[in-house]
Amino acid sequence: MSGRSQQFRFAVATAVVMSVFVAGVAAATAITHKGGDVSAVYTATGTADHGGVTSSTSYIDVPNMKITVHVPSSQKALLVITFSADTDCLSTGGLDEACYLNALVDGAPAGPQEFHFSAGKTGHASLESVQWVAGPLTSGDHVVDIQYKTSHVSTYTDFFVYERTLTVLRSKV
């Protein structure tokens, strides 16, 4: 093999390794937001007496988990959305079943994404707490809504949400 051929192969191999490395770093890079002091706190709570259950494969509202957040005139805001709940994701089938939570702000998904919970066959409720970030948002009223669904791939799956709290922190940007 000639020296030129070896150099070419080395250059190609190096380029491939570097592109994989750069792609990996880009994929792992966190999205950051910076806000100021918390300027408002909004909360909603629900109890087991008025809990929710769904077997829907499309997102639907979790009962009583919707808040309207006001951003004052000529301001922008960052929202930190926290949903904590006693949940149970039950399936009559296999491990391919799951339950999902998502937060919407003005009808659009908040970042980073929906959250996934694996289904179990027994009634072992667990406490879950997840967070999303939205913004910067312009002045006006913004609706924050928590929704849930199941995968319902091959068997019947129920997603129970018992005691729960939705907390939204508004920070000036």
N, C-alpha and C positions, 0 to 999 in steps of 0.2 A: 504494500500500500504506500503510495507516495506521500510525502510530507504535506503537500497541498491538500490531498484527500483527507488526511488525518485532521488537519487544521479546520477544514470545512465541517467534518463530523463533530469535532469538539465545539465549534461555534454553534452548530445547530443544537447540540445537546445542551449547551449552556443557555441558549435562547429559550429552549423548552422549559428547562428547570426554572429560569428566571420568570417566565410568563406564568408558570404554575404558582410560584412563590408570590408574585405580585397579585394574581387573582385571589389567592388565599388570604393575603393581607387585606385586599379590598373587600372581600366577603366578610371578614371578621371585624372590620372597622365599625365601631359603634357610632350611631347617630346621636349627637349631643344637642341639647337645648339649654339655654341659659335664661333664667328669669330672675327677677328681684325678690324682695320680701313677699311673703304670702299676704295678699291684700283682702282675701275673703275665703271663707270655708263654707261649703254647702254639704249637707248630709241628708240621706234618706235611709230609713230602716224598715225592715220587714220581719215578721215573726213566723214561726212554724204554723201558727193558726191560719195565716194567710200566705202560706208558702206556695211555691210553684212546682209543677211537674210537667215535663214535655217528653213526647216521643217524636216530635217533629224533626224532619231532616232539613227544614229551612229555619233560618233564625226567626225567633219570636221574642217579644219583650218578656223579661223577668218581671213578675208582678211588683209594682211599687218601686221600681228601680229606674226612675227617670227624674232628672233634675234640670231646671233652667238656670243657667249661669249668666249673670249680667256683666258685661265689660263696659265700663264707663266711657262716655263720649271722648273722642280723640285719644284713646288709649289702645294698646294691644296687650294681649294676655297669653300666658302659657298655662295650660290646665294639666294638673297631675291627678289622674283618675284612679282611685283604689276601690276595688270591689272585694269584700270579704264575706264568706258564707260557709255555712255548714251544708255540704253537698253529698249526694249519693248518685253514682252513675252505675245503674244496674242493667245487666244484660242476661238474657236466657241463653245466649250463645257463646261464641268464642272470643278470643282476645283481640279480634279485629274491630270490635265495637268500641266507640268512644263518645264522649260528650265534649261540647265546645262552648266557650264563652267569648263574647266580643263586646267591645264598647264602640258606640257610634257617637259622633259629635256632628250635629246638624245633618244626620242621615248618612254620613261617611265614616268608614272605619277609622278609629284612632290607632296610633302606632304603639307598639310595634306590630301586632298582629292578633289573631284569635288565639285563645289558649285551649289546649287539648287535655282531657283527662281520660285515662284508660278505664274501661268498664270492668266491673267485677260481677261475679255471680252471687255474692252474698251481700247482705245489708250492712256494710261497713262504711258509715258516713265519715267524711273527713272534712277538716276545716281547710279551706282554700283562700288564698289572698293573692290577687293579681293586680298589676298596675299597667296603665297606658299613659301616654303623654300626647297632648294635642296643642298645636299652635305653631307660630303665633296667630291668634284670632283677633279680628278687628272688633271695634266697639259694637255693642248691641247685645241682644239675647241669643244664647246658644244652648241647644238642648243636648244633654248628655243622657244616653240611653244604654242600659245593659241588656244584651240579648243572649239567648241560649238555644242549642239544638243538639241532636244526636246524629251519629253516623248511620245507624240503622242499616248496616251493610247486609247482614245475612240473617239476623234474628231481631227479636223485639228488644229495644233498649229504652229505658226511662232515665231521665235526668231530673232528680229531685233537688230543689233549692229550698232550704229551710230558713233558719234565722240568717239575716243578711244585712249588710251595711254598704252603702255607696257613699264615698266621700270624694269630693272634688275640691282641690286647692287651686285657687286662682292667684297667679303671680303676674305682676306688671312686667312687661318686656320693654 
